[in-house]
Amino acid sequence: MPRPVAEQVVVIVGASTGIGRATAMAFAAKGARVVCASRGTLALETLAQQIRRDGGDALPVPTDVADAAAVRSLALAAQQHYGRIDTWVNTAAVGVWGRIEDITDEEFDRVMRVNFLGHVHGVHAALPALRRAGGTLIGISSAEGVRAVPLQAPYAASKFAVRAFYDSLRMELAQDGVPVTVTTILPASMDTPFFEHARSKLGTMVKPPPPVYRPEVVAASIVYASTHPRREIPVGGSAVVFLIGQRLCPALFDALLSVRHLGVRGQRTDRPDDGLDNVDRPMDGTGRVRGRHPGWVLRHSAFTRLVGRRRRPGELLTAAVRDLHRRRSPGETLTAAIRDLRQRRDLRRRPRRRPGELLTGAILSLRRRSRPSTPSSVLPSVLPSVQPSVQPSVQPSVQPSVQPSVQPSPQPSVQPSPQPSVQPSAQPSPEPIAGVR
Ligand SMILES: NC(=O)c1ccc[n+]([C@@H]2O[C@H](COP(=O)([O-])OP(=O)(O)OC[C@H]3O[C@@H](n4cnc5c(N)ncnc54)[C@H](OP(=O)(O)O)[C@@H]3O)[C@@H](O)[C@H]2O)c1
């Protein structure tokens, strides 16, 4: 069970603006200690100051997610400062808008490096700490990780990759029985500075296609996921339209988005592009949560609260599989079942005597019977003569068969002293026989 939010240490990668910033503030408002990371130092500093002013606890750590070593240092800094990590949120991303022929190889490379490899670096850095004490990984993909749209090929490809990455991770962790949960968030359009930060090759500034929501709606779902692990949470009603539409009729979606008005005009503004973006380096500034979307912005998503956060039936099965693996691997379960069966069978079966054992038993019995009752004082001298002849060749397999047949008759006459000297050689025999079987 995840800790209550107020007791958590949360790392948010991509915290300087937009959804990440709103998430850091939402966690801090509920009492979590937050580690805020991104490249823009001033924006991070103002965020930490604002959180502290409001009575919270925040640690700003400037980090570029494209640099794996820097992300590992971030994880170390979080653990050194707060002692552990409970929830790790990967939200950093950049965008390049344009037709595929107009976007360079370097731009594709950069978007994948930040939007996809950034998540890989985050998971690699966080997992050792999360594996130790349990915790939650939350990755922000997008409704575009389910359904691609025109003019955002690198971004959509990175979001598909992120979604697949977390699917693989979720299964691997369940196989290990590790108490680490993985939630993928699929937001629809949010009013954040993302569209001002994006690189546009369209000649105009870009905008989110409607309907557009406030970034706090996503932040609330991320905080929710930190204590209520879910496989995926679509945020915003349009995200579910993407999910269902893509599953039922992807070709119809292709056709609709091929219409210029819907597929292109919905994403560009009338304002000329300002030539500024955060693809290679952070934007200057103190950081903001909200963007400047001129149209209608929805404050809530009833759909997300009522439907999007619901646990799917299959999720219960994944949890059951993880619990099963935590107790015993399937291999161990099988081996244990076979061992159980064998033990029960062994208990039912009496040890079977080999023909040679019967013969040896008979000889021993005859020899003992033919011997006159011996006073206890003489026995030490008698026994050595019996034992060497029997023991070396017979000991492992003969003894159990010897015991029942030999003991009843000679022992009453021999009792006081032979018992201690005969017993030790007879006792260990049942085990070798069980082993032979
Ligand atoms: N806005 C939407 O409509 C929408 C919809 C669906 C999904 N999303 C997803 O939501 C997440 C947050 O987006 P947003 O809308 O809040 O955008 P945003 O305001 O532009 O925030 C992006 C954050 O990522 C950080 N970042 C970018 N490159 C980085 C790098 N190399 N290393 C470290 N941090 C880096 C930025 O900080 P620095 O530049 O200071 O480093 C910033 O804090 C993204 O994953 C995005 O894909 C957004």
Ligand as a Chemical Component Dictionary entry (heavy atoms), coordinates in Angstrom:
data_LIG
# 
_chem_comp.id                   LIG 
_chem_comp.type                 NON-POLYMER 
_chem_comp.pdbx_formal_charge   0 
_chem_comp.three_letter_code    LIG 
# 
loop_
_chem_comp_atom.comp_id 
_chem_comp_atom.atom_id 
_chem_comp_atom.alt_atom_id 
_chem_comp_atom.type_symbol 
_chem_comp_atom.charge 
_chem_comp_atom.model_Cartn_x 
_chem_comp_atom.model_Cartn_y 
_chem_comp_atom.model_Cartn_z 
_chem_comp_atom.pdbx_ordinal 
LIG N1  N1  N 0  -0.300 20.587 -22.606 1  
LIG C1  C1  C 0  -0.953 19.614 -23.197 2  
LIG O1  O1  O 0  -1.940 19.845 -23.922 3  
LIG C2  C2  C 0  -0.553 18.209 -22.993 4  
LIG C3  C3  C 0  -1.393 17.194 -23.466 5  
LIG C4  C4  C 0  -1.008 15.890 -23.302 6  
LIG C5  C5  C 0  0.165  15.581 -22.674 7  
LIG N2  N2  N 1  0.963  16.590 -22.224 8  
LIG C6  C6  C 0  2.215  16.184 -21.567 9  
LIG O2  O2  O 0  2.291  16.751 -20.277 10 
LIG C7  C7  C 0  3.651  16.924 -19.915 11 
LIG C8  C8  C 0  3.860  18.339 -19.417 12 
LIG O3  O3  O 0  3.617  19.211 -20.485 13 
LIG P1  P1  P 0  3.166  20.692 -20.275 14 
LIG O4  O4  O 0  1.969  20.908 -21.109 15 
LIG O5  O5  O -1 3.105  21.018 -18.864 16 
LIG O6  O6  O 0  4.379  21.447 -20.990 17 
LIG P2  P2  P 0  5.426  22.537 -20.457 18 
LIG O7  O7  O 0  4.728  23.596 -19.686 19 
LIG O8  O8  O 0  6.204  22.965 -21.640 20 
LIG O9  O9  O 0  6.338  21.730 -19.461 21 
LIG C9  C9  C 0  7.348  20.900 -19.910 22 
LIG C10 C10 C 0  8.350  20.730 -18.791 23 
LIG O10 O10 O 0  9.383  19.871 -19.251 24 
LIG C11 C11 C 0  10.615 20.479 -18.922 25 
LIG N3  N3  N 0  11.659 20.041 -19.850 26 
LIG C12 C12 C 0  11.711 20.156 -21.185 27 
LIG N4  N4  N 0  12.844 19.642 -21.657 28 
LIG C13 C13 C 0  13.539 19.199 -20.590 29 
LIG C14 C14 C 0  14.791 18.574 -20.431 30 
LIG N5  N5  N 0  15.598 18.303 -21.465 31 
LIG N6  N6  N 0  15.181 18.243 -19.182 32 
LIG C15 C15 C 0  14.409 18.523 -18.117 33 
LIG N7  N7  N 0  13.206 19.091 -18.212 34 
LIG C16 C16 C 0  12.778 19.449 -19.440 35 
LIG C17 C17 C 0  10.368 21.947 -19.003 36 
LIG O11 O11 O 0  11.285 22.689 -18.224 37 
LIG P3  P3  P 0  12.653 23.319 -18.786 38 
LIG O12 O12 O 0  12.387 23.800 -20.167 39 
LIG O13 O13 O 0  12.936 24.386 -17.795 40 
LIG O14 O14 O 0  13.672 22.250 -18.737 41 
LIG C18 C18 C 0  8.995  22.025 -18.386 42 
LIG O15 O15 O 0  9.117  22.050 -16.983 43 
LIG C19 C19 C 0  4.456  16.595 -21.152 44 
LIG O16 O16 O 0  4.900  15.267 -21.043 45 
LIG C20 C20 C 0  3.446  16.690 -22.260 46 
LIG O17 O17 O 0  3.791  15.889 -23.344 47 
LIG C21 C21 C 0  0.627  17.891 -22.360 48 
# 
loop_
_chem_comp_bond.comp_id 
_chem_comp_bond.atom_id_1 
_chem_comp_bond.atom_id_2 
_chem_comp_bond.value_order 
_chem_comp_bond.pdbx_ordinal 
LIG N1  C1  SING 1  
LIG C1  O1  DOUB 2  
LIG C1  C2  SING 3  
LIG C2  C3  SING 4  
LIG C2  C21 DOUB 5  
LIG C3  C4  DOUB 6  
LIG C4  C5  SING 7  
LIG C5  N2  DOUB 8  
LIG N2  C6  SING 9  
LIG N2  C21 SING 10 
LIG C6  O2  SING 11 
LIG C6  C20 SING 12 
LIG O2  C7  SING 13 
LIG C7  C8  SING 14 
LIG C7  C19 SING 15 
LIG C8  O3  SING 16 
LIG O3  P1  SING 17 
LIG P1  O4  DOUB 18 
LIG P1  O5  SING 19 
LIG P1  O6  SING 20 
LIG O6  P2  SING 21 
LIG P2  O7  DOUB 22 
LIG P2  O8  SING 23 
LIG P2  O9  SING 24 
LIG O9  C9  SING 25 
LIG C9  C10 SING 26 
LIG C10 O10 SING 27 
LIG C10 C18 SING 28 
LIG O10 C11 SING 29 
LIG C11 N3  SING 30 
LIG C11 C17 SING 31 
LIG N3  C12 SING 32 
LIG N3  C16 SING 33 
LIG C12 N4  DOUB 34 
LIG N4  C13 SING 35 
LIG C13 C14 SING 36 
LIG C13 C16 DOUB 37 
LIG C14 N5  SING 38 
LIG C14 N6  DOUB 39 
LIG N6  C15 SING 40 
LIG C15 N7  DOUB 41 
LIG N7  C16 SING 42 
LIG C17 O11 SING 43 
LIG C17 C18 SING 44 
LIG O11 P3  SING 45 
LIG P3  O12 DOUB 46 
LIG P3  O13 SING 47 
LIG P3  O14 SING 48 
LIG C18 O15 SING 49 
LIG C19 O16 SING 50 
LIG C19 C20 SING 51 
LIG C20 O17 SING 52 
# 
